[in-house]
């Protein structure tokens, strides 16, 4: 499948860019002599940086929720110990107060839950530190990557595109900007989904990675822009396969006409 081969090429580019994969030791960075390779390596690093940023945001959100849960459990444990102490000391207690044995069981359960929450906090802290370390490395690698002038490429992706996905017939609007072989932009889907697009255009072949503002990396698209630079057709593959919907399909687009006035025309 084309997208699977694209993923393999993406991994090769990451290695060429000097980004170690999980469980692999960082090797000496190979030289990137061709401008296309340099541009592709920079693009791969930027995509990976965006994915790490999304991962970091999710970990931070989960860490905040786990902190709140631990505070609630700690308050509950303190309350249970106070109630147990009153029962043990034979102090006046509410008529519906639990027995000493029941309170002890509740304390044991709450303390086990608090211990699991502490373990989860430690795990999330390791994820947060790992993401921040990788983001620092990627940012530094982007800064030191030798940048050769990108090859001349017609501005075939620049503009606003009306997009249709099949088989769902969902519609979207892509707003794309192009610099050499690098393509970036934003999208707005029916239903309120929106986010960023990052990709490349080489020999009229476009590759786009769709990164949703809430869901993170959500799908990959490949396509071929027509020779008149006004239409595109291709295939897409989702990265989220748990919603029961199709995992792949086709897509097409039509570029909107530019609203620029001709030279010498009225403003």
C-alpha positions as CSV (number, residue, x, y, z in Angstrom):
1,X,0.0,0.0,0.0
2,X,1.3,3.4,-0.9
3,X,0.7,5.0,2.5
4,X,2.5,2.1,4.2
5,X,5.5,2.7,1.9
6,X,5.2,6.4,2.8
7,X,5.5,5.5,6.5
8,X,8.6,3.5,5.8
9,X,10.1,6.5,3.9
10,X,9.1,8.7,6.8
11,X,11.1,6.5,9.2
12,X,14.1,6.5,6.9
13,X,13.9,10.3,6.8
14,X,13.8,10.5,10.6
15,X,17.0,8.4,10.8
16,X,18.6,10.5,8.2
17,X,17.7,13.6,10.2
18,X,19.5,12.2,13.2
19,X,16.4,11.4,15.3
20,X,16.8,8.1,17.1
21,X,13.8,5.8,17.2
22,X,12.7,4.3,20.5
23,X,15.1,1.6,21.7
24,X,17.8,2.6,19.2
25,X,21.1,4.3,19.9
26,X,21.7,7.7,18.2
27,X,24.3,7.2,15.4
28,X,26.4,9.7,13.6
29,X,24.2,11.9,11.5
30,X,24.6,11.1,7.8
31,X,25.2,14.0,5.4
32,X,22.2,15.1,3.4
33,X,23.6,16.3,0.1
34,X,20.5,16.6,-2.0
35,X,18.2,19.6,-1.4
36,X,15.2,17.3,-1.5
37,X,16.6,15.1,1.3
38,X,17.4,18.2,3.4
39,X,13.9,19.6,3.0
40,X,12.3,16.2,3.6
41,X,14.4,15.7,6.8
42,X,13.4,19.1,8.1
43,X,9.7,18.4,7.3
44,X,9.9,15.0,9.1
45,X,11.4,16.7,12.2
46,X,8.7,19.3,12.2
47,X,6.0,16.6,12.0
48,X,7.6,14.6,14.8
49,X,7.9,17.8,16.9
50,X,4.2,18.4,16.5
51,X,3.4,14.8,17.5
52,X,5.6,15.1,20.6
53,X,3.9,18.4,21.5
54,X,0.4,16.7,21.3
55,X,1.7,13.8,23.4
56,X,3.1,16.2,26.0
57,X,-0.2,18.1,26.2
58,X,-2.1,14.8,26.7
59,X,0.3,13.7,29.4
60,X,0.0,17.1,31.2
61,X,-3.8,16.9,31.1
62,X,-3.7,13.3,32.5
63,X,-1.2,14.4,35.2
64,X,-3.5,17.2,36.3
65,X,-6.4,14.8,36.6
66,X,-4.3,12.3,38.6
67,X,-3.2,15.1,40.9
68,X,-6.8,16.0,41.6
69,X,-7.7,12.3,42.2
70,X,-4.9,11.9,44.7
71,X,-6.0,15.0,46.6
72,X,-9.6,13.6,46.8
73,X,-8.4,10.2,47.9
74,X,-6.1,11.8,50.6
75,X,-9.0,13.8,51.9
76,X,-11.2,10.7,52.0
77,X,-8.6,8.7,53.8
78,X,-8.2,11.4,56.4
79,X,-11.9,11.6,56.9
80,X,-12.2,7.8,57.3
81,X,-9.4,7.8,59.9
82,X,-11.2,10.5,61.9
83,X,-14.4,8.5,61.8
84,X,-12.6,5.3,62.7
85,X,-10.9,7.1,65.7
86,X,-14.2,8.3,67.0
87,X,-15.6,4.7,66.8
88,X,-12.6,3.2,68.5
89,X,-12.7,5.9,71.3
90,X,-16.4,5.2,71.8
91,X,-17.2,8.9,71.1
92,X,-20.7,9.9,70.1
93,X,-21.1,9.1,66.4
94,X,-24.0,9.5,63.9
95,X,-26.6,6.8,64.2
96,X,-25.8,5.5,60.7
97,X,-22.0,5.4,61.1
98,X,-20.3,2.4,59.7
99,X,-18.8,-0.3,61.9
100,X,-15.1,-0.3,62.8
101,X,-14.5,-3.3,60.5
102,X,-16.3,-1.5,57.6
103,X,-14.3,1.7,58.1
104,X,-11.0,-0.3,58.1
105,X,-12.0,-2.0,54.8
106,X,-12.8,1.4,53.3
107,X,-9.5,2.8,54.4
108,X,-7.6,-0.2,52.9
109,X,-9.4,0.3,49.6
110,X,-8.8,4.0,49.5
111,X,-5.1,3.6,50.3
112,X,-4.7,1.0,47.5
113,X,-6.4,3.5,45.1
114,X,-4.1,6.2,46.3
115,X,-1.0,4.0,45.8
116,X,-2.1,3.2,42.2
117,X,-2.6,6.9,41.6
118,X,0.9,7.7,42.9
119,X,2.3,5.1,40.5
120,X,0.3,6.6,37.6
121,X,1.7,10.1,38.6
122,X,5.3,8.7,38.4
123,X,4.6,7.1,35.0
124,X,3.1,10.3,33.6
125,X,6.0,12.3,35.0
126,X,8.4,10.0,33.1
127,X,6.4,10.5,29.9
128,X,6.4,14.3,30.4
129,X,10.2,14.4,30.9
130,X,10.7,12.1,27.9
131,X,8.5,14.3,25.6
132,X,10.3,17.4,26.7
133,X,13.7,15.9,26.2
134,X,12.8,14.7,22.7
135,X,11.3,18.1,21.8
136,X,14.5,19.8,22.9
137,X,16.5,17.3,20.8
138,X,14.3,17.8,17.7
139,X,14.4,21.6,18.1
140,X,18.2,21.6,18.4
141,X,18.4,19.2,15.4
142,X,16.3,21.5,13.3
143,X,18.6,24.4,14.2
144,X,21.7,22.6,13.2
145,X,20.4,20.8,10.1
146,X,22.3,22.0,7.1
147,X,19.8,23.7,4.9
148,X,20.4,23.6,1.2
149,X,18.2,25.7,-1.1
150,X,15.1,23.7,-2.0
151,X,14.6,22.8,-5.6
152,X,12.4,25.0,-7.7
153,X,8.8,23.7,-7.5
154,X,5.7,25.3,-9.1
155,X,3.4,26.8,-6.5
156,X,0.9,24.0,-7.3
157,X,-0.5,23.7,-3.7
158,X,-0.8,27.3,-2.8
159,X,-4.3,28.5,-2.3
160,X,-7.7,27.4,-0.9
161,X,-9.1,24.0,-1.8
162,X,-12.6,22.5,-1.6
163,X,-12.1,18.9,-0.6
164,X,-14.4,15.8,-0.7
165,X,-13.7,12.6,1.1
166,X,-15.0,9.2,-0.1
167,X,-16.8,7.0,0.8
168,X,-18.3,9.3,3.5
169,X,-18.8,12.4,1.2
170,X,-17.5,14.6,4.0
171,X,-16.4,18.0,2.9
172,X,-13.5,20.2,4.0
173,X,-11.6,23.3,3.1
174,X,-7.8,23.2,3.0
175,X,-5.9,26.5,3.1
176,X,-2.4,25.7,1.9
177,X,0.9,27.7,1.7
178,X,4.0,26.4,-0.2
179,X,7.7,27.2,0.1
180,X,9.7,25.1,-2.2
181,X,8.7,21.5,-1.6
182,X,7.3,22.2,1.9
183,X,3.5,22.6,2.2
184,X,1.8,23.9,5.3
185,X,-1.7,25.1,6.2
186,X,-4.9,24.7,8.0
187,X,-8.1,22.8,7.4
188,X,-11.8,23.1,8.4
189,X,-14.0,20.1,8.3
190,X,-17.8,19.8,8.4
191,X,-18.8,19.1,11.9
192,X,-16.4,21.6,13.5
193,X,-13.1,19.6,13.2
194,X,-10.1,21.9,12.4
195,X,-6.4,21.8,12.7
196,X,-3.1,22.0,10.8
197,X,-1.7,20.4,7.7
198,X,1.9,19.6,7.0
199,X,3.4,18.0,4.0
200,X,5.5,18.1,0.8
201,X,4.9,18.5,-2.9
202,X,7.4,16.9,-5.3
203,X,6.7,16.5,-9.0
204,X,3.1,17.4,-8.4
205,X,2.8,14.5,-5.9
206,X,1.4,15.9,-2.6
207,X,1.7,14.2,0.8
208,X,-0.2,15.8,3.8
209,X,-0.4,14.9,7.4
210,X,-3.6,16.1,9.1
211,X,-3.2,17.1,12.8
212,X,-6.4,17.8,14.6
213,X,-6.6,20.6,17.2
214,X,-8.1,18.1,19.8
215,X,-7.3,14.6,18.5
216,X,-3.7,15.1,17.4
217,X,-2.4,13.2,14.3
218,X,-5.5,11.8,12.7
219,X,-4.9,10.9,9.1
220,X,-2.4,10.9,6.2
221,X,-3.2,11.9,2.6
222,X,-1.4,11.2,-0.7
223,X,-2.5,12.7,-4.0
224,X,-1.5,13.9,-7.5
225,X,-2.1,17.5,-8.5
226,X,-3.3,17.9,-12.1
227,X,-1.0,19.5,-14.7
228,X,-3.2,22.6,-14.7
229,X,-2.6,22.9,-10.9
230,X,-6.4,23.3,-10.3
231,X,-7.4,19.8,-9.1
232,X,-6.1,16.9,-7.0
233,X,-7.0,13.3,-6.5
234,X,-5.6,10.7,-4.1
235,X,-6.1,8.3,-1.2
236,X,-6.3,8.8,2.6
237,X,-5.7,6.6,5.6
238,X,-6.9,7.3,9.1
239,X,-4.7,6.9,12.2
240,X,-7.8,6.4,14.5
241,X,-9.4,3.0,13.8
242,X,-11.5,2.6,17.0
243,X,-14.6,4.6,15.9
244,X,-15.9,1.9,13.6
245,X,-15.6,4.1,10.5
246,X,-13.6,3.4,7.3
247,X,-9.9,3.4,7.7
248,X,-9.0,4.4,4.2
249,X,-10.6,5.8,1.1
250,X,-10.1,8.4,-1.7
251,X,-10.3,12.2,-1.8
252,X,-10.4,14.9,-4.4
253,X,-10.1,18.6,-4.4
254,X,-10.6,21.7,-6.5
255,X,-8.7,24.9,-6.0
256,X,-10.7,28.1,-5.7
257,X,-10.1,30.8,-8.2
258,X,-7.7,33.5,-7.0
259,X,-9.3,36.9,-6.1
260,X,-6.2,38.9,-7.1
261,X,-6.9,41.8,-9.4
262,X,-4.9,42.0,-12.6
263,X,-2.1,44.6,-12.8
264,X,-3.5,48.1,-13.4
265,X,-7.0,47.0,-12.3
266,X,-9.1,48.8,-9.8
267,X,-8.4,48.0,-6.2
